[in-house]
Every structure is written in structure tokens, then in C-alpha cells.
Amino acid sequence: MKHLLDIESLSKEDIEHYLNLADNLKEILYRPIPKVPTLRGKLVLLLFYEPSTRTKFSFERACKILSAEVMSFQTKGSSLEKGETLLDTVKNLKTLGVNLIVIRHNLSGTPHFLARNLSVPVVNAGDGTHEHPTQALLDLLTVRQKLGTLYDLKVAIIGDIKHSRVAHSDILAFQKMGSTVYVSGPAHLLPTPAEEEFFCLKPKAFKVCYNLATAIESADVVIALRVQKERHETPLIPGYNEYHLTFGLAPKHLDLIKEGALLMHPGPINWGVELHPELEKYPFQVILDQVENGVAVRMAVLLTLLTGA
């Protein structure tokens, strides 16, 4: 594996490799001194063109635990403001000794473009509405740790499916591991029949539901998503209050899902919109577990791409 650009190009065996390695690496996080010299001498470039908290800082944390150096690029104040192209910027930074590039960009396909034009590994940290592969891997790891399997589960993903790169990666990932994915949200935020092929690997393992209750009924895993208003060309929902009344998850919905079903969210959470504040107390809410697993997964990705582990 030379790059990590999307879930679509990974095999089930590739996914299992990352999950198993992340499981093994996670114990380092609990050591008195959580640091190993494995990537000493390596330089990782974090190239984030969009805001990020969990993804950016977990990559940075992963680098430091593995003893890699980190160089964070800020678009403001850089030569991009003078008209320099993305590719020229990255080529110049690579000359400084960069061994791997982690990029988040608002345009879908940007990581693939860099991978075709550079000789160092490229990791997609989210590209437009396309994919967010490391988020899907950490979601899979969290579910496998909590439920013991990724096979034959009912996974409900609720929210802005159409514009969410997390949704696309999660839908593909759970299907590849043998589970069925149900999606639900306002009609304008769901894929059209013509777009379903983009999300669907197996027709019987992907269901679009216009009713929230149908999607979450007897679910093993429920993933809530933020409404991606910044990616809407025109307003697609009347308002957050109306959204919450129809598609926001609330304590009343807990009777529909399976006992012990996991509640997840990739963040950032808008409490009172996609999740009722009371659900923070739900005992099988694993949102912070996802954040912690993000460090382990990103350690596994860096180790694999920089050492061939």
C-alpha cells in the first residue's frame, strides 16, 4: 500500500490489516511514556485547507508518539496568496525532506491528484464530499472493539448523507466488512436513485429510508452526522429546529434500537440538532472512544505507509 486515498480502493484484507495494527498499537497510548522510536527521522507534512480538530490533532499526536517530526502548513500567509499552485507548494515542501503528506482539501480528488504527481505517500484526511478513509477505519475499529464483530450488523447512518465524505467512506467500509447500511435524512440530503451507485457496493446491503424509525429499528450501530451547510449551494433544510424535530436523535428513539446498540458521531457535534443533549448520558455512546481510536488508526496508517509494516 503506497497511499491511503479512499476506502473504495481497499480490500477487506487491507482494512483488516489497518484495524489489527491499530489494535496492537493502541496499548502504547496507555504507557507511562507513550512514545516509541519507530519513525524517528521521518518528516510528515500536515496540509489542511479546511478546518479540523480531531483529524489534524490526532495525526499530529500519532506522529509524535511514533517519533516522527511534524510540519503543519498554514494557507494564510503562505505563497498560495501570491498565486502559487498547490502542486508547486507541495513540491517545494517535499524538497525540505517531507516523507509523507496528509492532506485535507475542499475539492474532491485533490489527494489523488497529488498521489499521481508525487513520489511520497499521500493520505486523504478528507476531500470535498468524496471520502474520509481514516474516519471510516476508526469507526470500524470502535465497533469491532465494542461489539466483537463487523459482520452481519445493521448500521444506521442519519443525516446529510449526500454531502458527507464520512458517510461515503463509512457506507463502503461497513458493506465491505459484511454489514448492511441503512441511511436516512431529509430527502434533499439523501442520494438520488442515480447517485446510489456511488454509495452502494451490494444492492441488498444498502437501504435508503425516508423515515427515521425504519432506519434505526433494531439497529446495532447508529451514526449521526452533521448537516454540511457549507457544502450546500442553496438552503436544503428550513432550519435546525425543524431538522431536529424530524431527524434529530432523542431519548425516545432508544426503544427502537437494539439493547446495547452503539451511538456514534464523527464530530463536531451540534447538540440539540443531530443529537439531543440527554444522549450524552446514553451508556453505549462511544464518541470519545472514536476520538481515541483515531490516534491508533492514524499511527497504523503512518507506520504502514512509511515502513511497509
Backbone hydrogen bonds in HBPLUS format (Angstrom, degrees):
<---DONOR---> <-ACCEPTOR-->    atom                        ^
c    i                          cat <-CA-CA->   ^        H-A-AA   ^      H-
h    n   atom  resd res      DA  || num        DHA   H-A  angle D-A-AA Bond
n    s   type  num  typ     dist DA aas  dist angle  dist       angle   num
A0004-LEU N   A0122-VAL O   3.07 MM 118  6.44 164.6  2.09 153.4 157.6     1
A0124-ASN N   A0004-LEU O   2.82 MM 120  6.20 160.2  1.86 172.0 169.6     2
A0010-LEU N   A0007-ILE O   2.97 MM   3  5.24 155.5  2.03 112.2 120.2     3
A0015-ILE N   A0011-SER O   3.06 MM   4  6.40 162.0  2.09 152.8 156.6     4
A0016-GLU N   A0012-LYS O   2.95 MM   4  6.20 161.7  1.98 148.2 153.4     5
A0017-HIS N   A0013-GLU O   2.92 MM   4  6.11 148.9  2.02 142.8 151.3     6
A0018-TYR N   A0014-ASP O   3.15 MM   4  6.54 161.7  2.19 153.5 155.9     7
A0019-LEU N   A0015-ILE O   2.98 MM   4  6.27 163.8  2.01 155.2 160.0     8
A0020-ASN N   A0016-GLU O   2.85 MM   4  5.91 167.5  1.86 153.1 156.6     9
A0021-LEU N   A0017-HIS O   2.97 MM   4  6.08 164.2  2.00 152.7 157.4    10
A0022-ALA N   A0018-TYR O   2.91 MM   4  6.00 159.4  1.95 146.2 152.5    11
A0023-ASP N   A0019-LEU O   2.93 MM   4  6.12 154.8  2.00 146.4 153.3    12
A0024-ASN N   A0020-ASN O   3.08 MM   4  6.36 153.6  2.15 144.6 151.0    13
A0025-LEU N   A0021-LEU O   2.89 MM   4  6.13 153.0  1.97 150.3 158.3    14
A0026-LYS N   A0022-ALA O   2.96 MM   4  5.94 136.0  2.16 146.2 155.9    15
A0028-ILE N   A0025-LEU O   2.99 MM   3  5.78 154.2  2.06 122.8 129.6    16
A0029-LEU N   A0026-LYS O   2.98 MM   3  5.60 144.4  2.11 115.4 124.1    17
A0030-TYR N   A0027-GLU O   3.08 MM   3  5.49 149.4  2.18 108.6 117.0    18
A0031-ARG N   A0028-ILE O   3.18 MM   3  5.35 167.3  2.20 109.4 113.3    19
A0035-LYS N   A0033-ILE O   2.79 MM   2  5.73 128.4  2.06 115.5  99.3    20
A0036-VAL N   A0065-ILE O   2.77 MM  29  6.12 162.9  1.80 177.0 176.8    21
A0040-ARG N   A0037-PRO O   3.05 MM   3  5.28 164.4  2.08 123.3 121.8    22
A0039-LEU N   A0066-LEU O   2.78 MM  27  5.36 152.5  1.85 157.1 163.8    23
A0042-LYS N   A0039-LEU O   3.03 MM   3  5.58 160.3  2.07 141.3 141.1    24
A0069-GLU N   A0042-LYS O   2.82 MM  27  6.12 161.6  1.85 171.8 165.5    25
A0099-ASN N   A0043-LEU O   2.74 MM  56  5.33 170.4  1.75 152.0 155.5    26
A0044-VAL N   A0069-GLU O   2.89 MM  25  6.17 169.4  1.90 153.2 154.9    27
A0071-MET N   A0044-VAL O   2.88 MM  27  6.18 154.9  1.95 163.8 164.4    28
A0045-LEU N   A0100-LEU O   2.92 MM  55  6.29 168.6  1.93 165.1 166.9    29
A0102-VAL N   A0045-LEU O   2.85 MM  57  6.12 170.9  1.85 174.5 174.8    30
A0046-LEU N   A0071-MET O   2.88 MM  25  6.14 162.4  1.91 149.3 155.0    31
A0073-PHE N   A0046-LEU O   2.91 MM  27  6.08 172.8  1.92 169.2 166.8    32
A0047-LEU N   A0102-VAL O   2.73 MM  55  5.88 176.1  1.73 177.5 177.3    33
A0104-ARG N   A0047-LEU O   2.99 MM  57  6.43 154.8  2.05 146.8 150.0    34
A0049-TYR N   A0104-ARG O   2.85 MM  55  5.77 170.5  1.86 147.7 150.4    35
A0057-PHE N   A0053-THR O   3.04 MM   4  5.96 164.5  2.07 152.2 156.8    36
A0058-SER N   A0054-ARG O   2.94 MM   4  5.80 145.7  2.06 142.0 151.2    37
A0059-PHE N   A0055-THR O   3.05 MM   4  6.18 153.6  2.12 146.7 153.2    38
A0060-GLU N   A0056-LYS O   3.00 MM   4  6.28 157.0  2.05 145.2 152.2    39
A0061-ARG N   A0057-PHE O   2.84 MM   4  5.96 156.0  1.90 138.6 145.5    40
A0062-ALA N   A0058-SER O   2.86 MM   4  5.96 157.5  1.91 141.6 148.1    41
A0063-CYS N   A0059-PHE O   2.94 MM   4  6.18 158.7  1.99 149.9 155.0    42
A0064-LYS N   A0060-GLU O   3.09 MM   4  6.35 162.3  2.13 149.6 153.6    43
A0065-ILE N   A0061-ARG O   2.97 MM   4  6.19 157.1  2.02 154.0 160.0    44
A0066-LEU N   A0062-ALA O   3.15 MM   4  6.31 151.4  2.24 144.6 151.7    45
A0068-ALA N   A0063-CYS O   2.83 MM   5  4.94 152.5  1.91 152.1 146.6    46
A0067-SER N   A0064-LYS O   3.13 MM   3  4.78 158.0  2.18  96.9 102.8    47
A0078-SER N   A0075-THR O   3.20 MM   3  5.39 163.1  2.23 124.6 123.7    48
A0081-GLU N   A0078-SER O   3.19 MM   3  6.09 155.9  2.25 121.2 124.6    49
A0082-LYS N   A0079-SER O   2.89 MM   3  4.98 149.9  1.98 101.1 111.1    50
A0084-GLU N   A0079-SER O   3.17 MM   5  5.68 163.7  2.20 143.7 139.2    51
A0083-GLY N   A0080-LEU O   3.05 MM   3  5.16 163.4  2.08 106.1 110.6    52
A0089-THR N   A0085-THR O   2.95 MM   4  6.16 159.3  2.00 150.3 156.5    53
A0090-VAL N   A0086-LEU O   2.95 MM   4  6.23 165.1  1.97 157.4 160.5    54
A0091-LYS N   A0087-LEU O   2.89 MM   4  6.07 159.3  1.93 150.0 156.2    55
A0092-ASN N   A0088-ASP O   3.00 MM   4  6.16 156.3  2.06 147.0 152.7    56
A0093-LEU N   A0089-THR O   3.04 MM   4  6.34 157.6  2.09 148.6 155.0    57
A0094-LYS N   A0090-VAL O   2.80 MM   4  5.96 153.6  1.87 150.6 158.2    58
A0095-THR N   A0091-LYS O   3.19 MM   4  6.38 144.3  2.32 137.9 146.0    59
A0096-LEU N   A0093-LEU O   3.00 MM   3  5.28 145.5  2.12 104.1 114.4    60
A0097-GLY N   A0094-LYS O   2.90 MM   3  5.49 161.3  1.93 119.4 123.1    61
A0101-ILE N   A0121-PRO O   2.99 MM  20  6.37 165.1  2.01 157.7 162.1    62
A0123-VAL N   A0101-ILE O   2.80 MM  22  6.19 156.6  1.85 161.2 167.5    63
A0103-ILE N   A0123-VAL O   2.99 MM  20  6.33 165.8  2.01 177.0 176.8    64
A0125-ALA N   A0103-ILE O   2.77 MM  22  5.43 168.5  1.79 147.7 145.3    65
A0105-HIS N   A0126-GLY O   3.01 MM  21  6.51 154.1  2.08 157.1 165.4    66
A0128-GLY N   A0105-HIS O   2.83 MM  23  6.26 155.8  1.89 150.9 153.5    67
A0110-THR N   A0107-LEU O   3.34 MM   3  6.00 159.4  2.39 139.0 138.0    68
A0113-PHE N   A0109-GLY O   3.01 MM   4  6.31 151.5  2.10 152.1 160.7    69
A0114-LEU N   A0110-THR O   3.06 MM   4  6.39 160.0  2.10 155.8 160.0    70
A0115-ALA N   A0111-PRO O   2.92 MM   4  6.13 157.7  1.97 146.7 153.4    71
A0116-ARG N   A0112-HIS O   3.07 MM   4  6.29 145.2  2.20 144.2 152.1    72
A0117-ASN N   A0114-LEU O   3.00 MM   3  5.15 138.4  2.18 101.3 113.5    73
A0118-LEU N   A0114-LEU O   2.94 MM   4  5.89 115.1  2.37 154.1 168.5    74
A0127-ASP N   A0131-GLU O   3.20 MM   4  5.99 153.0  2.27 158.4 166.5    75
A0130-HIS N   A0127-ASP O   2.87 MM   3  5.68 153.1  1.94 149.1 153.6    76
A0135-GLN N   A0132-HIS O   3.17 MM   3  5.66 130.3  2.43 111.6 123.8    77
A0136-ALA N   A0132-HIS O   3.35 MM   4  6.74 155.0  2.42 150.5 157.6    78
A0137-LEU N   A0133-PRO O   3.04 MM   4  6.34 155.9  2.09 149.8 156.5    79
A0138-LEU N   A0134-THR O   3.02 MM   4  6.22 158.4  2.07 144.2 149.2    80
A0139-ASP N   A0135-GLN O   2.96 MM   4  6.15 148.2  2.06 145.0 154.3    81
A0140-LEU N   A0136-ALA O   2.91 MM   4  6.16 158.9  1.96 150.1 155.4    82
A0141-LEU N   A0137-LEU O   2.93 MM   4  6.15 161.2  1.96 147.9 153.3    83
A0142-THR N   A0138-LEU O   3.00 MM   4  6.11 158.4  2.05 141.7 147.1    84
A0143-VAL N   A0139-ASP O   3.06 MM   4  6.30 164.6  2.08 151.2 154.8    85
A0144-ARG N   A0140-LEU O   2.89 MM   4  6.09 167.8  1.90 157.4 161.0    86
A0145-GLN N   A0141-LEU O   2.94 MM   4  6.08 156.8  1.99 149.2 155.4    87
A0146-LYS N   A0142-THR O   3.06 MM   4  6.22 154.1  2.13 146.2 153.0    88
A0147-LEU N   A0143-VAL O   2.77 MM   4  5.74 167.7  1.78 160.9 164.2    89
A0148-GLY N   A0144-ARG O   2.81 MM   4  4.74 134.5  2.02 121.0 130.6    90
A0152-ASP N   A0178-GLY O   2.97 MM  26  5.69 159.1  2.01 117.9 120.2    91
A0180-THR N   A0153-LEU O   2.94 MM  27  6.20 164.9  1.96 178.8 175.4    92
A0220-ASP N   A0154-LYS O   2.88 MM  66  5.32 154.7  1.94 140.6 149.0    93
A0221-VAL N   A0154-LYS O   3.24 MM  67  6.56 153.5  2.32 157.5 157.1    94
A0155-VAL N   A0180-THR O   2.90 MM  25  6.16 173.8  1.91 168.4 170.4    95
A0182-TYR N   A0155-VAL O   2.78 MM  27  6.12 162.0  1.82 155.1 160.6    96
A0156-ALA N   A0221-VAL O   2.80 MM  65  6.13 171.6  1.81 162.2 161.7    97
A0223-ILE N   A0156-ALA O   2.75 MM  67  6.14 164.8  1.77 164.5 170.0    98
A0157-ILE N   A0182-TYR O   2.81 MM  25  6.25 159.1  1.85 161.6 168.9    99
A0184-SER N   A0157-ILE O   3.08 MM  27  6.55 148.1  2.18 153.2 157.3   100
A0158-ILE N   A0223-ILE O   2.83 MM  65  6.20 162.7  1.86 162.8 168.5   101
A0225-LEU N   A0158-ILE O   2.87 MM  67  6.01 143.5  2.01 172.7 173.9   102
A0159-GLY N   A0184-SER O   2.85 MM  25  6.33 162.6  1.88 158.3 163.5   103
A0161-ILE N   A0159-GLY O   2.98 MM   2  5.73 127.5  2.26 108.8  93.4   104
A0164-SER N   A0161-ILE O   3.37 MM   3  5.32 158.4  2.42 102.6 108.9   105
A0162-LYS N   A0189-LEU O   2.82 MM  27  5.14 170.2  1.83 138.7 139.1   106
A0168-HIS N   A0164-SER O   3.22 MM   4  6.54 161.8  2.26 144.1 147.9   107
A0169-SER N   A0165-ARG O   3.10 MM   4  6.28 169.7  2.11 147.9 150.2   108
A0170-ASP N   A0166-VAL O   2.82 MM   4  5.94 167.3  1.84 157.0 161.3   109
A0171-ILE N   A0167-ALA O   2.83 MM   4  5.86 166.1  1.85 154.7 158.8   110
A0172-LEU N   A0168-HIS O   3.19 MM   4  6.34 168.1  2.20 148.9 151.8   111
A0173-ALA N   A0169-SER O   2.90 MM   4  6.00 162.0  1.93 149.7 155.6   112
A0174-PHE N   A0170-ASP O   2.90 MM   4  5.99 176.8  1.91 158.7 159.2   113
A0175-GLN N   A0171-ILE O   3.21 MM   4  6.24 157.2  2.26 141.8 148.4   114
A0176-LYS N   A0172-LEU O   2.94 MM   4  6.13 157.8  1.99 149.4 155.6   115
A0177-MET N   A0173-ALA O   3.12 MM   4  6.38 138.5  2.30 142.8 153.6   116
A0179-SER N   A0174-PHE O   2.94 MM   5  5.39 163.9  1.97 152.9 149.7   117
A0178-GLY N   A0175-GLN O   3.02 MM   3  5.17 162.8  2.05 108.2 113.0   118
A0181-VAL N   A0205-ALA O   2.92 MM  24  5.98 169.9  1.93 137.9 136.4   119
A0207-LYS N   A0181-VAL O   2.89 MM  26  6.32 158.4  1.94 157.8 163.4   120
A0183-VAL N   A0207-LYS O   2.87 MM  24  6.32 160.4  1.91 166.0 172.5   121
A0209-CYS N   A0183-VAL O   2.77 MM  26  5.90 166.3  1.78 171.6 176.5   122
A0189-LEU N   A0186-PRO O   2.79 MM   3  5.32 154.5  1.85 119.8 128.7   123
A0190-LEU N   A0187-ALA O   3.23 MM   3  5.34 167.0  2.25 109.5 111.3   124
A0195-GLU N   A0192-THR O   2.83 MM   3  5.04 133.3  2.05 105.2 119.2   125
A0196-GLU N   A0192-THR O   3.01 MM   4  6.20 123.7  2.34 151.3 167.3   126
A0198-PHE N   A0195-GLU O   2.98 MM   3  5.62 146.4  2.10 118.1 126.6   127
A0199-PHE N   A0196-GLU O   2.93 MM   3  5.31 142.6  2.07 108.4 118.9   128
A0200-CYS N   A0196-GLU O   2.87 MM   4  5.90 142.9  2.00 152.7 164.9   129
A0205-ALA N   A0202-LYS O   2.77 MM   3  5.23 156.7  1.82 121.9 130.2   130
A0215-ALA N   A0211-ASN O   3.42 MM   4  6.76 154.2  2.50 148.2 154.8   131
A0215-ALA N   A0212-LEU O   3.07 MM   3  5.27 118.7  2.46 100.7 115.5   132
A0216-ILE N   A0212-LEU O   3.12 MM   4  6.43 159.6  2.16 160.1 165.0   133
A0217-GLU N   A0213-ALA O   2.98 MM   4  5.77 133.0  2.21 144.6 154.3   134
A0219-ALA N   A0216-ILE O   3.03 MM   3  5.13 153.2  2.10 135.6 128.2   135
A0218-SER N   A0256-LEU O   2.85 MM  38  6.12 172.5  1.85 146.0 143.8   136
A0258-LYS N   A0219-ALA O   3.17 MM  39  5.69 164.8  2.19 142.4 146.2   137
A0262-LEU N   A0220-ASP O   3.00 MM  42  6.42 150.7  2.08 150.6 145.5   138
A0222-VAL N   A0262-LEU O   2.84 MM  40  6.13 157.6  1.88 156.9 164.2   139
A0264-MET N   A0222-VAL O   2.83 MM  42  6.13 160.3  1.87 161.7 164.9   140
A0224-ALA N   A0264-MET O   2.97 MM  40  6.32 165.4  1.99 155.6 151.7   141
A0229-LYS N   A0227-VAL O   2.98 MM   2  5.70 136.7  2.17 103.2  91.1   142
A0231-ARG N   A0228-GLN O   2.90 MM   3  5.61 162.3  1.93 122.5 128.5   143
A0232-HIS N   A0229-LYS O   3.13 MM   3  5.20 167.2  2.15 108.3 111.9   144
A0243-TYR N   A0239-GLY O   3.04 MM   4  6.28 154.2  2.11 145.9 153.9   145
A0244-HIS N   A0240-TYR O   2.91 MM   4  6.12 163.8  1.93 152.4 155.6   146
A0245-LEU N   A0241-ASN O   3.10 MM   4  6.36 154.0  2.17 147.2 153.8   147
A0246-THR N   A0242-GLU O   3.34 MM   4  6.57 143.9  2.48 143.5 151.1   148
A0246-THR N   A0243-TYR O   3.16 MM   3  5.46 131.5  2.40 103.0 115.0   149
A0247-PHE N   A0243-TYR O   2.73 MM   4  5.68 171.0  1.74 169.6 172.4   150
A0248-GLY N   A0244-HIS O   3.05 MM   4  3.93 139.3  2.23 104.4 110.1   151
A0249-LEU N   A0274-GLU O   2.99 MM  25  6.03 168.1  2.00 136.4 133.1   152
A0276-HIS N   A0249-LEU O   2.83 MM  27  6.10 147.2  1.94 169.1 178.0   153
A0253-HIS N   A0250-ALA O   2.89 MM   3  5.64 159.3  1.94 125.9 132.0   154
A0254-LEU N   A0251-PRO O   3.10 MM   3  5.53 162.9  2.13 114.8 120.1   155
A0256-LEU N   A0253-HIS O   3.02 MM   3  5.52 153.2  2.10 112.6 120.6   156
A0261-ALA N   A0258-LYS O   3.08 MM   3  5.23 152.2  2.16 131.4 126.6   157
A0263-LEU N   A0284-PHE O   3.10 MM  21  6.25 156.6  2.15 138.4 138.9   158
A0286-VAL N   A0263-LEU O   3.04 MM  23  6.19 164.4  2.07 164.5 166.2   159
A0273-VAL N   A0270-ASN O   2.95 MM   3  5.53 146.4  2.06 141.0 141.2   160
A0272-GLY N   A0275-LEU O   2.59 MM   3  5.52 172.6  1.60 160.4 158.3   161
A0279-LEU N   A0276-HIS O   2.91 MM   3  5.69 158.2  1.96 127.2 133.4   162
A0280-GLU N   A0277-PRO O   3.18 MM   3  5.85 167.7  2.20 117.3 121.1   163
A0281-LYS N   A0278-GLU O   3.11 MM   3  5.89 161.6  2.14 118.5 123.2   164
A0282-TYR N   A0279-LEU O   3.10 MM   3  4.98 157.9  2.15  99.5 106.5   165
A0285-GLN N   A0282-TYR O   3.04 MM   3  5.46 152.4  2.12 126.8 124.5   166
A0290-GLN N   A0286-VAL O   3.06 MM   4  6.40 144.9  2.18 145.9 154.9   167
A0291-VAL N   A0287-ILE O   3.30 MM   4  6.70 150.5  2.39 139.2 146.0   168
A0292-GLU N   A0288-LEU O   3.06 MM   4  6.37 163.6  2.09 149.5 152.5   169
A0293-ASN N   A0289-ASP O   2.88 MM   4  6.06 162.7  1.91 150.7 155.9   170
A0294-GLY N   A0290-GLN O   2.92 MM   4  6.11 129.2  2.18 139.6 153.2   171
A0294-GLY N   A0291-VAL O   3.09 MM   3  5.06 132.3  2.33  93.7 107.2   172
A0295-VAL N   A0292-GLU O   3.14 MM   3  5.65 137.9  2.32 109.1 118.1   173
A0297-VAL N   A0293-ASN O   2.89 MM   4  6.09 166.0  1.91 156.8 160.4   174
A0298-ARG N   A0294-GLY O   3.05 MM   4  6.07 159.7  2.09 140.1 146.0   175
A0299-MET N   A0295-VAL O   2.90 MM   4  6.12 143.3  2.04 145.9 156.4   176
A0300-ALA N   A0296-ALA O   3.01 MM   4  6.30 153.9  2.08 144.4 151.2   177
A0301-VAL N   A0297-VAL O   2.94 MM   4  6.28 150.7  2.02 148.1 156.4   178
A0302-LEU N   A0298-ARG O   3.02 MM   4  6.13 168.6  2.04 144.4 147.3   179
A0303-LEU N   A0299-MET O   2.91 MM   4  6.04 166.7  1.93 152.1 156.4   180
A0304-THR N   A0300-ALA O   2.97 MM   4  6.01 158.9  2.01 143.0 149.0   181
A0305-LEU N   A0301-VAL O   3.00 MM   4  6.14 173.1  2.01 156.5 158.1   182
A0306-LEU N   A0302-LEU O   2.93 MM   4  5.87 147.0  2.04 147.6 156.0   183
A0307-THR N   A0303-LEU O   2.96 MM   4  5.63 139.1  2.13 139.2 146.8   184
A0308-GLY N   A0304-THR O   2.77 MM   4  4.67 137.8  1.94 125.0 134.0   185
